């Protein structure tokens, strides 16, 4: 339930609980005079310096300075946010937590029914792992992957059986429930015929939990070679993939005192590591590591280790993670990067060499953030020459400027000073000057922003986090459909207008260019259809009123398409919103920065509405093609060793539905006439 917890209730709760009992249930206390003591659970020590006062209902550590009341202790020890900690303590006292309804909070929707539906869906999938006709095949697959029943139960792994309406028949008991299933992405709606069907079919199911353990989404993996290999729930009111991390709740639950979190790429990596005793691994949900991911991780642990493949895709993923990590590198925090041998992932490596050897690999081979940063920036530069050292200084500046002020930033400046021979104080002064100039440039009127200003302001052409135009899964080691990319529009390194008129300057990846990316030096510039549609929408927000296929676009799962969908929904509700006010809706977030970047791109010609609708149509067609391919793969598998007249009633129904849709795609009516599909429709 949304709303503020009344202070009177918090006071009553603290009066009822005994901090000694709360802490003693988690850390064994010893009576020492009027107080109790123990070795501090928040830092390593041999002599107890952690003291608990029953009179003051307060704890304090003389070693690390940790202190607080019972709620604060539960928050820190159990890694919970404030509402969850209050719920935890209230439960021990049999108390119901009330919420105030202020004028602002009363407008916040209640999603409790959505959470309940997701829990019921998870229960169903877990039941089907035992009861479905295909259950032996699924269990055998999990055993081949090395998973046992206890691990599957710990992570709530289940199975979505074959069929188009199993979950729908079970949970869509009313029109309201069906709408809720569509809202959470568990049902997919075909906009042409309004048919709805289960999103997940014939897949191993991995429930995704939030910080309170509530199921908010699912990831499904095929048992064979069908595509997409992994399918994630789309964005929903309760699920935002740029914020959530698979396995974080389980990691907190398994470790009372987490010191380090290992970030890997896939669900199976997390589960396999946990089964072999490495219970502190998490995975992003088909996106690059975002600023929000890092904020959340560093609130939980002081050290984060990224574990990626050692190929080009792995290094690109690591570089994006580094970009999101830099603004969060406060003193006392540590980030490292481990690159595995090519062709290996954490799942395969830990089974080959065992958990102890794998942990030792992290200890011996993981690169510190500064080592990885300067290693990539130095690549191809001759630091024995003045221009090479000057180039390194220029390349390092945008990354150092992201760091918060503190000792770590000073140490990086000192390291850069050692590499270049420049005095660290001069480097810092120059860095501050560059930052001030960029700030002034960023606040200049939008109509005076030139393409050169855009390149000056955005030194690194890969923006932080998951809002990345150039992130293409064909070059990435994982195959999550949330990263399923649209076919890009390519731009060569020479000065020209692309297919839709965007202009890029010569030498974009030249090391003399201001926005040179050391990791992506050989990559072409790619602007996807979604990014192009966003640019046109910012030029003419009124276009949103005629877009009828938002639900179809939302199924694309591309980061830029998700942003496009959010823009369309906002403009549907506020059709007269100006471009500046539209961008301001996401001010201070990664999405806001992304919109600012897109707004500064030059079209090279006057915006043409027809080009916008062509981009919308091509995105919709891509979604339809993917769905059709999935259905085609299923039908091909069904008909592999039998004829149509040998199918059972359900299979025949699926086959006939597929043929009907296939004819519709070809423009063939039931009478054999061919439809005219040459016109581009707004719908």
N, C-alpha and C positions, 0 to 999 in steps of 0.2 A: 504494500500500500504506500502511495506517495504521500509526502507531507512531513513537516517538521515534528520531531519528538519533543513534547512539552518539557521544559526545564523542571517542572514540579515532579514529573515522573522520573527523570534522571536522578533528582535528589532523593526521591523515595527508594529507588533501586539501590543507590549507593548506601543508604541507611540500612537496607535489609541484608545485603551481602557482606560477608566478612572477607576482607582482602587476604587474610592468612589462609583461609580455606581455598580461595580462588587460585592463589599462587602455589600452595602446597599440592594441589591436584595436578600441577604441571611441573613444578620444581620442588624437590624434597627440601623442606625447611628444617632448621635445627634451632631450638630455643636457646637464646643467649641473653640472659637477664630479662629485661622487659620486652625486648624485641626478638625477632627471628632472623636468621641469616642463612646464606647459601652462596655457592659460587654463582656469579652473575650469568644468567642465560643469554645475555646480549653481547658478551665478549669473553674471550678465553682467559682464564686465570686459574691458578692453583690454590691460592689463599682466598677464602670467602671475603668479599667486600660488598656483597649485596645484602641490604638490611630492609626488613619489613616491620613497620610499626603498627601493632593492633590498635593502639590508642588514637593515632592520627589517621589510620586507614590509608597509609601512604607507603610507597617503597622508594628506596634510593640506593644507587650504586656509587660507592666512593671511588671506584676504579674508572668507569666510563661516563659517569654522570647521568645515567638513565634514571628516570623518576616518574612518578605519577600515581593515579588511583587505580582501582580495580578495572575500570573500563579501559584506561590507557594500557595497562599490562596485557589485557586480552587482545587489544588491537595489535600491540607490538609482538607478542609471543605467538599468537595464532594467525598473524598477517591478515587481519580483518579491517574493513573500514569501520567508521564509527557506528552507523546503524546496525551493521552485522554484529558488532561486539555487544551492543545493547541488547539485541535480540538473543544473543548467546547467553548473557547473564540473566536476562529476564526469564528465559526458559528454565534455568535452574531454580528459579523462585516461583514458577508457575504463574508468571505475570504476563498479561497481554499488553503489547506495546501500542499505545495510542499515537495517533498522528493529528497534528493541527491542520486545518484547512484554511490557509490564508487566501486572499483574493487571487494571488498569482498561482499558488499551488493547486487551488481548486480547479484550475484549467488544465492541469497536467493529467494526461490519461492514465487509467489504471490498466496495467497489462497483466494482472494476475491470472486472467483466464487464458492468455496466450502461454504463460509459463506452465499452466496446468495441462494444456493440450500437448505441449512439447514433452512433458514428463510422461503422459499417457502414450505418446508415440514411441518414446524410448522403451517403455515397458513392453509395448507390442513387439518392437524389433528384437528385444532380448528374448521374448517368448518364442519368436519365430526361429531363433538360432537353435532351438530344441525341437520345435513342433512342425516347422515347414517341411514339405516333401523334399526340398533340396538341402535340408539341414545337414545330412551326413557329408555332402559335398563341401559345404561351407566350413564345417568343423575340421574336415580333412585339410582344407586349404590353410586354416589358421594353425593347425599343427605343423604343417610343412613350413610355415613362416616362423615356427618355434614358439608359438604362444600357448600357454596353458589356460585352463579354466579359471583359475584364480585371478590371473592378470586380466582376462576378458571381463570378469565380473567387476574388478576394481575400476576399469575404465568404461564399464557399461556397454561393451561392444555387442552389437546385435546384427540382425540380417533383415533386409527389406526383400521379401520374396518377389517372384515374377508376378506380373499382372499390373493392370493400369489403374485399379481402383480399390486395392486392398485396404489401405489406410483411410481412404475416403469413405468406404462403406462402414468402417469401424467408428470413426470419430466425427464424421459430418452428419450428426444426428438431427441437425436443424440448419436452416439457412444461415443463421448467425454463426454457428460453428464452422460451416463450410467457408464463409467469408473470412473467419479467423485463420483457417488453415491456408487460405490463399495469401493472407497478409503475412504469415510467417514463412511463406515459400514452400510449405509442405505439399501444396497442390499447385499445379500450373494451369493457367487458363488460356485456352486457344481463343484469340480475339475474333477470329473469323466466324467460328460456329458456336462460340461460348461454351465449348466443352471443357471440363476440368478433369485432370487426372493426376495420379501420384507422381511427384518429382523423382523419388528414389525407387528404383526397381532393380531387383537382382543385384544388390550391392551389399557388401559388408559395411555396417553402419557404426560411425564413431560419434557419440554425442559430444557437443562442445558446451562447456559450462562457463558461467561467469564467476566473479569473485565470491559469490555466495553459494555456489554450487548449483544454481538453477540452470536447467538446460535451455539454451537460447538458439541453438542451431545444430546442424548435423553435417558430417562429411561422409560421403559414401565412396567406397572403392570397388571397382568391378573385379570379378573373379578371373576373368580371361583377359583378352587383349583389346576389348572394345574401347572406344573413345567417347568422352574423356575418361582417362584413367581414374581421376578423382573428381568428384562433383560435390561442391559445397553449397549450403543454403545461401540464397541471395541476401542482400541487405534487408533488414526488416526493422520494425519499431523496437525490437529487443536485441537485435544483432547488428553490430557494426564491425566488420572484419578488420578495419584498421586499428581497432582498440583491443580486440580480444586475442588471447594466446591459448592454443590448445595445450592442455596438460598443466596449466599454471595452478588451477584449483587442486588437482591431484598431487602436484609437487608440494604445495603448502600443507596438504593433509598428511602426506607421508613424512614430512620433515618438520619437526617442532622448531628447529632453529636453522633456517636456510642461510648459507653464506655465499653460495654461488649458484647461478642458473646457466644451463647450457642451452643455447638456441640452435635448433636443428631445422630441417626443412619439411619433414613429413610426419604424419600421424604414426606410421609404423616405426619410425626412428624413436619417437617418444616412448611408445609402448614396449618395443624391444629392449631399450635401455633400462626401463623400469623393471622389467622382468629379471634382468641380470643385475639388479641392485643399484643402478644409477637412476635415482628417482627424482632428479632435479632438472629434467629436460623439458623444454616446451617447444612449440612450433608455431610459426605464423600461419595464417589461414589463406594461403594462396596469394599473399601480397608481399611486397618488400617490407622490410622492417621500418616502422614509422616512428615519428617523434612520440606519439602517444604510447606505443609499445615500450619505448625506452623509459619514459617517465614512470610507467607502471612497474617495469622490472627493477629500476633503481630505488623505487619505494619499498621493494621487497628484499633486495639483496644489494651488497656493495660491489659485487663482481659479476660481470656477464661475459660468458665465453661463446663466441659464434663459431659454429662448426659447419663448414661448407665443403663441397667438392673442390678439388684443386684445379678444375678446368676454367676456361674463360667465363662461363656462366656463373660459376661459384665465386670467382673474384669480383664479378660485377655485383652479385648479391652482397658480398662482403663490403664493397665500397659504398653501396647504398645504406647498409647498416652503420658504417662508420659515419656517414653524413648525419644520420639521425641520432647518433650517440654523442657527437661533439657538443651540441648545446646542453647536454645533460651531464657533462663530465665535471661535476663539482669535486672539490678536494675530498679524497677518501674513497672515491669510486674508481673502479678498474674495469677496463674492457680489453678482451684479447680475441685473437682470430686464429682458429685452427683450420688448416687446409688438409683434407684427406687425399690419399693417392687417387689418381684419376680412375673413375669407374667404381669407386667405393663410396658407401654412405655409412652413417653411424650404425645402422641396423646390421649391415654385413661385416663391418669392422669389429664391432663388439662381439659378434659370434665367432669370428676368426681368432681373435687374440685374447678374449676374455675381458671382464670389466676392469681388473687391476691394471692390465697392460694398456687398456684404452685410457684410463685415468692418468696413467703415467705419460702417455702420449700427449695429453693436454698439458701436463706439467712441463714436459720437455720441449714441445714443438709449437705451442700456441704463441703467436706473435703479439706483443703489446701493441696498443693503439698507436703510439708514436712510431714504433718500428714499422708497422704496416703503412702508416701514412707517408712517412718519408721515403720508404722503399719504393712505393708507387710513384711518388712525385719525382724522385731522382732518376727513375728509369729513362734511359736514353740521353741524359744530360751529362756533360763533361764538367765536373765540379773543379777541375784544375784550371778552367778558364773563367775569366771575369763574367762573360756573358752567360755562362752556364750557371754560375752562382746567383747572378742577378735574376735569371729565369726561375730558379728554384724559389727565390724569395718571393717573386711575383705569384708563382703558383700556390705557395703555402699561405699567402695572406688571407684569401677568402675562408679557408678552413680554420685558421687560428682566430679569425674574427668571430667565428661561431661559438668559441669557447667562453664560458662564464669566467669572470675575473677570479683569480685565485692562484695558488701555488702551482697547480698543474699547468696552467697557461704560461706562467713564468718559466717553468722548466722546459716547455716546448719552444718558447722563444730562445732560451739559452741553447737548446740543441740546434736550432736553426742558426744561431749565432756561430756555433762551433763549425757547422757545415759550410757557412758562407764567409766567415771571417769578419762579419759586421758586428758592431757593438749591439748587445741586446737592448739597451735603452733606446738606441736609434731605431732599431727594428720596431720596438713597441710604439715609438712616436710616429713612425711612418705608417704603421698599421692603424693607429687611431685616426690619422689624417685621411687614409683611404676610406675608413668606415664612415667618417663624417661626410665625405664627398658622396658616398653611395647613399647615405641617408637623405642628403639634400636632393640627389637625383631622383630617389624614390618618391619624394613628396612633391616633385614638380608637376604642373598641370598635365593631365593625360594627353591633351591635344598637342602638346609640344614634345611628347616623347618620341624620339626617333628610333630607328632600328639600332643605331650605334649605342644609344642610351640603354636599350634593352640588353645588349651584349655586355656593356660595362657593368650594369647593375647585377646581372646574373652570371657571375664568373664561371660557375659550374653548370653545364647545360642539363644535368640530371637533377631535378628538384628533390628535396628531402622526402622521405616517406613513401607511401604507396601511390601517390598521385603522379605517376610517371608516364609520360607519353611514349617513351622509347623502351618500355619494358615488354619484351616479346618472349613468350614461353618457348618458342622453337629454339631459342638459344639459352634456355634456363634448364637446370638439371631436374627440377620438379615439373609435374604436369598437372597441377591443379587447375580446374576449369575457371576458378575465380580470376586467374591470370590469363585466361584464354583471350588472345589478342586478335583484334581485327587486322585484316591485311592493310599494311601501312601505305601511305603515299610517300614515295622516296624522293629525296632531293640530293643531287650530286654536290660535290664540293665546289663546283664552279658557280659563279653568280648567275642565277636564272630564276624564273618563276616556276614553281612546281605545278602539278596538275590543277590545283585550285588557287594558284596565284600567290602563295606565300613566298616571300623573298628571304634568301639566306646569303650571307656574304661569303666571299671566297676565302678558302683556307680555314674552314671552321675547326679542323683538327690539327692545324699547324701549331707547333709548340710555341710559336711567337704570338698566336692569337690569345686574346684575353680570357676566353672561356674554354681553353684547352682542358680536356678531361683525360688524365693519364691512364685510366682504366679502359675508356671507350674510344681510344685514339683511332681505331680502324673502323668504327661503326658508322654507317651512313645516318644522316639526319632523317628521321621518320616522323611524319605528322599524321596521326590516324584520323579516321572519319569522325570519330566522336569529338576529337579536339577541334576539327574543322567546323563541326556543327555548333560547338560551344562558341567559337569565335563569331560566327554569324548571328547566334542568339544574343550575344552581348551587343552586337551592332543594332539588332532589331528585336527587342524582347517580345514584341507583339506576335511574333511567329509562333510562340508557345501555345497560343489560344487554339490553333487549328491542329495541333498534334494529337492524334487519337490512339497512338500505339505505345503509350508510355509503359504499359505492363510488359509488352514484348521487348522493348528496349531494356527494361530492368532485368531481363533474363540473360543479358549479354555477359555480365560479371566482369567486364573490363573496368579498370579503375576510372578512366576518363568517361566511359559510358555511364557509370554510376553517378559521377558528378553532373553529367548532362541531365540525367533523370531527376536529380535533386533540383536543378535549375528549372526544369520544365514544371515540376510540381509546385515550386515556389511561385512561378509566374502564372500558373493556373489560378492560384489563390489570390495573387496580387498582380493582375495583368498590367497595371499602370506603373509598375516599379521601374525606376530609371536604372541604367547600367551601374552607376556609382553606388546607388542604394542596394542593388542586387549583390554586388561584390562585398559590400559592407556586412551582408548577412553572415558571412563566414570570416569576418575580419579577425586577424590574429591566429588563424588556424592554417594548416597545410593547404586546405582547399582554397582558402582565401588567397594565399600566396600563388597557388596554381592559377586561379582566375586572373590575378594581376598580371602574371606572366603571359597568359593567353591574350589578355586585353591589349598588350603592347605589341603583339605580332602584327605585322603589316600585311594586309590582303594583297596589295599591289593593284587593286582595282575596286570599283564600287561593289558593295555586297549585292549578290543576286539571290533572290528568294528561291529560285529554281535549284540552285546549287545546294542550298540548305536541305530542301526536300529530297534531293538525290542522295545526300549523305544519310539522312534519316532512313530512307528506303533501303540503302545498302546495309545499314546496321541491322534493320529488321530482317532483311533477306538472309543475313549471316546466321541470325538466331534460328530462323526457319530451316535453313540448310542443316544446321547442327542437329536440330530435333529430327529432321527427316533422316539424316544419316544414322542416328541412334535407332530409330524405328526400323530402318532398312537392315541394320546389323542384326537386330532382334529377329526380324522375319527371316533373314537369310539363315540364321542359326536354327530357327524352328523348322524350316523347309529343307535342311541339309540332307536328311536321310528319309524324307517322306514326301508324299504328294498332298496337294490341298485337300483331297477327299479323305485323307487319313488323319486329319487334324480333329482334336476334340472341339466342343462347342466354343470354349473361351478362345482357343487358338484361332479357330475359323473367324470368330468375331474380330479379333485383332488383325487378322490377315485382310479381311474385307475392309476394315477401317483404314488400313494402310493403303490399299489399292485406291480407295475413294480419295484419300488425300493426295496420293501420287498423281492421279488423273487431274486433280484440281491444280497441282503444281505445273502440270504440262499444259493447262488450259483446255482440257478435254471435258466437255459436259457429258451428262448421262445420255444425251442423244447423239453424241459423237461430234457435235459442233465444236470448233475451236474458239476460245474466247480471245478477245483482243487485249493483250497484256502489255502493249507497247507504251501506254501512257503511265507517267509517274503520278501517283495519287498521293495527296496529303495523308490519307488514311492508311 
